[in-house]
Amino acid sequence: MLTTILAFLIVLGILIFIHELGHYLAARHVGVRVEAFSVGFPPTLWGKQIGETEYRISWIPVGGYVKLFGQNVNDEDPDDPTNYASKTLFERLYILTAGPLMNLLFALIFMPLVFWIGMEIPAYLDDSPRIKHVQQGSYAQQLGIQANDEIVAVNGTFVKNWEEFHNVLGQISPADSLIFDIDRGGNSIYIEGSAIEMHRAGSMGWSPFLEPVVGGFSGKSPAKLSGIQVGDKITGINGSPINDWSDISPTVQKLMKADGINALNPGSGLTVELERNAEVEFVEVTPYFDTRSQRWLFGMSMSKNVRSHSLGESIVLGSSRLWFITKATFSFLGQMFKGEGSMDDLGGPVKIGMVIGDAVRSGISDLFFLMAFISLQLGIFNLLPIPALDGGHIFMLLVEKINGKPLSIAIRERTQMIGFSVLIFLMIFVTWNDLVSML
């Protein structure tokens, strides 16, 4: 918990600092006096006056602000060259967009670093895209896709493994058709579908073959304590055969339930059969009951590979990943606007903190990926035309340009209050949503 809290404060503090630094540098560049630079919202925890600016660290770590002389309606002075109100519309637009643009620049730098340093990816992504199981009622079943089908190409692009398949699928627009070239028992068949129908269904509804090889352990791992090692292949549990990683959890749940075991009576454990260096071994593992998922767990994860790329490839892959996330973000916002999305998909500070904590424990690549992802979201979110956000101020400037004069002080104050109220309500809602989802 301490690691999660510290990681949350540090990571979010860095991203907020980057955002506010953009506003600060742009304001100083055009000669606007900066009265305060704060990471976090009031009350102030620490502050120091340096020159004309007070630098602050404040108690509420979910945002920050740069206080510009003249940006408040009460201290506007168009005749003072250091006043925000004295600057041209383009200069004010420059100041307002600099914060989100700094977040986007941060993401453009850090996402390629993820691919350059190397990411841990599930080992199955290197396997040929052969389908193990098709769910009943899924979109894949509707199209006539079957178990043991192997995907050869998507929309004419050949794919040799699951990673290439996912990359190709990620580049397809929702408006496009889907044409799968499939090898079924040595025969080549073509199946046509729709990307938009796939998105509406949520997924294709199939699963790949996952070799039951141990790749790592969680912090609380009965499997590791029992002597299971990375690279071991699980072949059976209490005599039940294990042919795929997806067989492990259902088998464990079934056996624990059959024995009448519960969280208060964990029992003596399960006998796990495994292969290690071409030899068969047996170990006794007592799974623990996870109250959050309501499942019995061994505390182990599937096999993973580390994949790194050249700097040039990393820039291309990082930019492509950011573009994919950007499209997905605007698609989600569009669904929310049309009332088709779910508010449960929104994450607040609690959920963000937990994800950051997990990323810190996973490694530097996961942490950099998450920082780039959150920075991109901050940049996009702040450009939305919501009063009190940068996008709201930018919208006001556009209205001013159309009208040929600024809006009245009363209208600006009213819209700011509405904007702050909406943001506070949204923050309370997503925080409550986070807490409920944890119960």
C-alpha positions in Angstrom: 0.0 0.0 0.0 2.8 2.4 0.8 4.5 1.7 -2.5 1.2 2.3 -4.3 0.6 5.6 -2.5 4.2 6.9 -3.1 4.1 5.8 -6.8 0.8 7.5 -7.3 2.0 10.8 -5.8 5.3 10.8 -7.7 3.9 9.7 -11.1 0.9 12.0 -11.0 3.1 14.8 -9.6 5.5 14.5 -12.6 2.7 14.5 -15.2 0.9 17.5 -13.5 4.3 19.3 -13.3 4.9 18.7 -17.0 1.4 20.1 -17.9 1.7 23.2 -15.8 5.3 23.8 -17.0 3.9 24.1 -20.5 1.6 26.9 -19.4 4.4 28.5 -17.3 7.0 28.6 -20.1 4.5 29.9 -22.6 3.3 32.6 -20.3 6.9 33.7 -19.5 7.7 33.6 -23.2 5.1 36.2 -24.1 5.7 38.3 -21.0 2.8 37.4 -18.7 3.6 37.5 -15.0 3.1 34.2 -13.3 1.9 34.7 -9.7 1.8 31.0 -8.6 2.9 27.6 -9.9 1.2 24.8 -8.0 1.4 21.0 -8.2 -1.8 19.9 -6.5 -4.9 21.9 -5.4 -5.2 24.0 -2.2 -4.6 24.0 0.7 -0.9 24.7 0.2 1.4 22.1 1.8 4.7 24.0 1.0 5.4 27.2 -0.8 8.4 29.4 -1.7 8.5 32.8 -3.3 11.2 33.1 -6.0 11.1 36.4 -7.9 7.6 37.2 -8.9 6.3 33.6 -8.7 5.4 31.5 -5.6 6.1 27.8 -6.2 3.8 25.5 -4.3 3.1 21.9 -3.5 -0.5 21.5 -2.4 -2.4 18.9 -0.5 -4.9 17.6 -3.1 -2.7 15.7 -5.7 -5.2 15.3 -8.5 -4.3 18.4 -10.5 -2.4 21.7 -10.4 -2.6 25.2 -11.7 -0.6 28.2 -12.9 -2.0 31.5 -11.7 -1.5 34.2 -14.3 -1.7 37.9 -13.6 -4.9 39.1 -15.3 -6.5 35.7 -16.0 -8.9 36.3 -13.2 -11.7 38.6 -14.2 -11.1 40.8 -11.1 -7.5 41.8 -12.1 -7.7 42.2 -15.8 -5.7 45.2 -17.1 -5.3 45.4 -20.9 -2.9 48.3 -20.4 -0.3 46.4 -18.4 2.1 44.5 -20.7 2.6 41.8 -18.0 -1.2 41.2 -17.7 -2.8 38.2 -19.4 -5.7 40.4 -20.7 -3.2 42.6 -22.6 -2.0 39.8 -24.8 -3.3 39.0 -28.3 -5.8 36.2 -28.9 -3.0 34.1 -30.5 -0.7 34.7 -27.5 -3.4 33.6 -25.1 -4.2 30.6 -27.2 -0.5 29.7 -27.2 -0.5 29.8 -23.3 -3.7 27.7 -23.0 -2.6 25.0 -25.5 1.0 24.7 -24.2 0.0 22.6 -21.1 -1.9 19.8 -23.1 0.8 19.9 -25.8 3.5 19.3 -23.2 1.6 16.2 -22.1 1.3 15.0 -25.7 5.1 15.6 -26.2 5.8 13.7 -23.0 3.8 10.8 -24.3 5.5 10.9 -27.7 8.9 10.6 -25.9 8.0 8.0 -23.4 5.9 5.6 -25.5 8.8 4.8 -27.9 11.1 4.3 -24.9 8.8 1.5 -23.8 9.5 -0.4 -27.1 13.2 0.5 -27.1 13.8 -0.7 -23.5 11.7 -3.8 -24.1 8.3 -5.0 -22.9 7.3 -8.2 -21.3 4.7 -9.8 -23.6 2.7 -13.1 -23.1 4.7 -15.8 -24.8 1.6 -16.9 -26.8 1.9 -13.7 -28.9 4.8 -15.4 -30.7 2.7 -18.5 -31.5 0.8 -18.9 -34.8 -2.8 -17.5 -34.5 -4.6 -20.8 -34.1 -7.9 -20.7 -32.2 -8.4 -23.0 -29.2 -12.0 -22.2 -28.3 -15.0 -20.2 -29.7 -17.6 -19.0 -27.1 -21.2 -19.9 -27.6 -23.2 -16.9 -29.0 -20.0 -14.9 -29.8 -19.4 -12.9 -32.9 -16.8 -15.4 -34.0 -19.4 -18.2 -33.8 -21.9 -16.1 -35.8 -19.3 -15.8 -38.6 -18.8 -19.5 -38.6 -15.3 -19.5 -37.1 -14.4 -22.8 -35.4 -11.9 -24.2 -32.9 -8.6 -25.2 -34.4 -9.0 -22.6 -37.3 -5.7 -20.9 -38.0 -5.8 -17.2 -39.2 -3.6 -16.7 -42.2 -4.4 -13.2 -43.2 -6.7 -10.3 -42.2 -7.9 -8.0 -45.0 -5.2 -9.3 -47.3 -2.3 -8.8 -44.7 -0.6 -12.0 -43.8 0.0 -12.6 -40.1 2.4 -15.3 -38.7 1.6 -14.9 -35.0 -0.9 -13.4 -32.6 1.1 -10.2 -32.1 1.0 -9.4 -35.8 -2.7 -10.3 -35.9 -3.5 -7.9 -33.0 -1.4 -5.1 -34.7 -3.2 -5.5 -38.0 -6.6 -5.6 -36.3 -5.7 -2.4 -34.4 -5.2 -0.5 -37.6 -8.7 -1.4 -39.0 -11.3 1.4 -38.9 -14.7 0.5 -37.3 -16.3 1.3 -40.7 -14.2 -1.3 -42.5 -15.1 -4.9 -43.4 -13.2 -7.8 -41.9 -12.0 -10.5 -44.3 -10.3 -13.5 -42.6 -8.2 -15.9 -44.6 -8.4 -19.1 -42.5 -6.7 -22.4 -42.7 -9.1 -25.1 -41.6 -7.6 -28.6 -41.7 -5.4 -27.7 -44.7 -8.2 -26.0 -46.7 -8.2 -22.3 -47.2 -11.6 -20.5 -46.6 -12.6 -16.8 -46.5 -14.9 -15.4 -43.8 -16.2 -11.9 -44.0 -17.4 -9.8 -41.1 -17.7 -6.2 -39.9 -15.3 -4.3 -37.7 -18.2 -2.2 -36.2 -20.1 -5.4 -35.3 -17.0 -6.8 -33.6 -16.7 -3.5 -31.6 -20.3 -3.7 -30.6 -19.9 -7.3 -29.5 -16.9 -6.2 -27.4 -14.6 -9.0 -28.8 -14.5 -11.7 -31.3 -15.2 -14.3 -28.6 -12.4 -16.7 -29.2 -9.4 -17.8 -27.2 -5.8 -18.8 -28.3 -3.8 -21.8 -27.3 -1.9 -20.9 -24.1 0.9 -23.3 -23.2 0.7 -24.0 -19.4 4.3 -22.8 -18.7 4.9 -20.7 -15.5 6.3 -17.3 -16.3 6.3 -15.5 -12.9 4.7 -15.2 -9.5 2.7 -12.6 -7.6 3.9 -11.3 -4.2 1.6 -13.7 -2.3 2.4 -16.9 -4.2 1.7 -20.4 -2.8 3.0 -21.8 -6.0 6.5 -20.2 -5.5 6.5 -21.3 -1.8 5.8 -24.9 -2.8 8.9 -25.0 -5.1 7.4 -24.4 -8.5 9.9 -22.5 -10.7 9.7 -20.2 -13.7 9.7 -22.4 -16.8 7.9 -25.3 -15.3 5.1 -26.8 -17.4 1.9 -27.7 -15.4 0.5 -31.0 -16.7 -2.0 -32.0 -14.1 -3.7 -31.1 -10.8 -5.0 -33.9 -8.5 -4.9 -36.2 -11.5 -7.0 -33.8 -13.8 -5.0 -33.2 -17.0 -3.9 -29.6 -17.8 -3.5 -29.1 -21.6 -3.7 -25.3 -21.6 -3.1 -22.4 -19.3 -6.9 -21.6 -19.3 -7.5 -25.1 -17.8 -5.7 -24.3 -14.6 -8.1 -21.9 -12.8 -11.3 -23.8 -13.6 -9.7 -27.0 -12.4 -8.6 -25.4 -9.1 -12.0 -23.8 -8.5 -13.7 -27.2 -9.2 -11.4 -29.2 -7.0 -11.6 -26.7 -4.1 -15.4 -26.6 -4.3 -15.7 -30.4 -4.5 -13.7 -30.8 -1.3 -16.0 -28.4 0.5 -13.0 -26.1 1.2 -13.6 -22.4 2.0 -11.6 -19.4 3.0 -11.7 -20.4 6.7 -10.8 -24.0 6.0 -8.1 -24.0 3.3 -7.4 -27.7 3.4 -4.2 -29.5 2.8 -3.6 -28.4 -0.7 -3.6 -29.8 -4.2 -1.1 -32.1 -5.9 0.4 -30.4 -9.0 2.1 -32.5 -11.6 4.7 -30.6 -13.7 7.5 -31.1 -16.2 10.9 -29.6 -15.5 14.0 -30.3 -17.6 12.2 -33.3 -19.3 11.4 -34.9 -15.9 8.1 -35.2 -14.1 7.8 -33.9 -10.6 5.0 -33.5 -8.0 4.5 -30.6 -5.6 1.8 -29.8 -3.0 0.2 -26.4 -3.4 -2.3 -24.8 -1.1 -4.1 -22.0 -3.0 -5.3 -18.9 -1.2 -8.7 -17.4 -1.5 -8.8 -13.9 -3.1 -11.7 -12.0 -1.7 -11.7 -9.5 -4.5 -12.1 -12.0 -7.3 -13.8 -14.6 -5.1 -11.5 -17.2 -6.6 -8.8 -19.6 -5.4 -5.4 -18.6 -6.7 -1.9 -20.2 -7.0 -0.3 -16.8 -7.4 1.5 -17.5 -10.7 1.4 -16.0 -14.2 1.8 -17.5 -17.7 5.1 -17.5 -19.6 6.3 -14.1 -21.0 9.0 -13.0 -23.5 10.9 -9.7 -23.4 10.7 -7.9 -26.8 12.8 -4.8 -27.6 13.2 -2.9 -30.8 15.7 -0.6 -32.5 15.3 3.2 -31.9 13.8 3.7 -35.3 11.3 0.9 -34.9 10.5 2.1 -31.4 9.6 5.5 -32.7 7.3 4.1 -35.3 5.7 1.5 -32.9 5.3 4.1 -30.1 3.7 6.6 -32.4 1.4 3.9 -33.8 0.4 2.8 -30.3 -0.4 6.4 -29.3 -2.5 6.9 -32.4 -4.4 3.7 -31.6 -5.0 4.9 -28.0 -6.1 8.3 -29.2 -8.7 6.8 -31.6 -9.9 4.5 -28.9 -10.3 7.4 -26.5 -12.3 9.5 -28.9 -14.4 6.5 -29.8 -15.1 6.0 -26.1 -16.0 9.7 -25.7 -18.3 9.5 -28.7 -20.1 6.5 -27.2 -20.4 8.3 -23.8 -21.8 11.4 -25.6 -24.4 9.2 -27.4 -25.3 7.4 -24.2 -24.0 4.1 -25.4 -21.0 3.9 -23.0 -20.9 2.8 -19.4 -19.8 5.1 -16.6 -18.2 2.0 -15.0 -15.5 2.3 -17.6 -14.3 5.6 -16.1 -11.4 5.4 -13.7 -10.7 7.8 -10.8 -7.7 8.5 -8.6 -8.1 5.3 -6.6 -8.1 3.0 -9.7 -5.3 5.1 -11.2 -3.3 4.7 -8.0 -3.7 1.0 -8.0 -2.7 0.6 -11.6 0.4 2.8 -11.1 1.4 0.7 -8.1 1.1 -2.5 -10.1 3.1 -0.9 -12.9 5.9 0.1 -10.5 6.1 -3.4 -9.2 6.1 -4.9 -12.8 9.0 -3.0 -14.2 10.3 0.2 -15.8 8.7 -0.6 -19.2 5.2 -1.0 -17.7 5.7 2.2 -15.7 6.8 4.2 -18.8 3.8 2.8 -20.8 1.4 3.9 -18.1 2.9 7.3 -17.7 2.7 7.9 -21.5 -0.9 6.6 -21.5 -2.0 8.9 -18.6 -0.1 11.9 -20.1 -1.9 11.4 -23.4 -5.2 11.2 -21.6 -4.4 14.4 -19.6 -3.6 16.2 -22.9 -6.8 15.0 -24.6 -9.0 15.6 -21.5 -7.8 19.1 -21.0 -8.5 20.1 -24.6 -12.2 19.2 -24.2 -14.5 22.3 -24.4 -15.5 22.1 -20.7 -15.5 25.3 -18.7 -12.6 25.4 -16.1 -10.4 23.2 -18.4 -8.0 24.5 -20.9 -10.4 23.5 -23.7 -13.1 25.6 -22.1 -10.9 28.7 -22.1 -9.9 28.0 -25.7 -13.6 27.7 -26.6 -14.2 31.1 -25.0 -11.4 32.6 -27.1 -13.0 31.3 -30.3 -16.3 32.8 -29.2 -14.4 36.1 -28.5 -12.9 35.9 -32.0 -16.3 35.4 -33.6 -18.0 38.2 -31.5 -15.1 40.6 -32.0 -15.0 41.2 -28.2 -14.7 39.3 -24.9 -17.8 37.8 -23.3 -19.2 39.7 -20.3 -17.6 39.1 -16.9 -20.9 37.7 -15.6 -21.1 35.1 -18.3 -17.5 34.0 -17.8 -17.9 33.8 -14.1 -21.1 31.7 -14.4 -19.6 29.3 -17.0 -16.5 28.9 -14.8 -18.6 28.0 -11.8 -20.6 25.5 -13.8 -17.4 24.0 -15.1 -15.9 23.6 -11.7 -19.1 22.1 -10.4 -19.2 19.5 -13.2 -15.5 18.6 -12.6 -16.1 18.2 -8.8 -19.2 16.0 -9.4 -17.2 13.9 -11.9 -14.3 13.5 -9.5 -16.6 12.5 -6.6 -18.5 10.0 -8.9 -15.4 8.3 -10.3 -13.8 8.1 -6.8 -17.0 6.5 -5.4 -17.1 4.2 -8.5 -13.6 3.1 -7.7 -14.3 2.4 -4.1 -17.5 0.4 -4.9 -15.6 -1.7 -7.5 -13.1 -2.7 -4.8 -15.7 -4.1 -2.5 
